[in-house]
């Protein structure tokens, strides 16, 4: 069984559209994250949720809005997509902020 | 602000040779350090996690050391195999769980093991 899953795996869309990426973990973890990996392969944290509460919100445009309906899910909604949003977005989870993180397979977003 | 650096950015070795991957971090106030493997077009797989109180961790052919005082961690892969070809990333977790302070990743070392 996949521990951390993301959908879709690939997303190609036009500039200006609104899209969502979903993440689910079946590990029973309390903390979930969204990371962005840019074209240079650098990974940077965007958001972190602990027990459905936002605890880390890096400097990302407010067009990005995470939503956690329950501890097992953390979705990322992006409004008014821009070319620079093209990247691979990774979801991850951990038991808490201090423990090992497990990553999902990533969602490759391409904005045309 | 924590900065994590991995040198070299790419490494090519013949099969059977031992691999030594370096990771350096500027702020020694870390809670733990984690090594990941990323295959092309794939997600990250956690390899080893070293707590700040530990000096090393081992898993099979992998051994990771941590020297907080010098701000370095090294990942050793013994008797490399073509299947070890991937990008290896290290990431540091700070002791202060302030907003915006979570895993800081290095740029990765891309490894190619030639048969």
Interface residues (C-beta under 8 A of the other chain):
Chain A: X33 X35 X40 X41 X42 X43 X44 X45 X48 X55 X56 X57 X58 X59 X90 X92 X97 X98 X99 X100 X101 X102 X103 X104 X105 X106 X108
Chain B: X31 X32 X34 X36 X41 X42 X43 X44 X45 X46 X49 X87 X89 X91 X93 X97 X99 X100 X101 X102 X103 X105 X107 X108
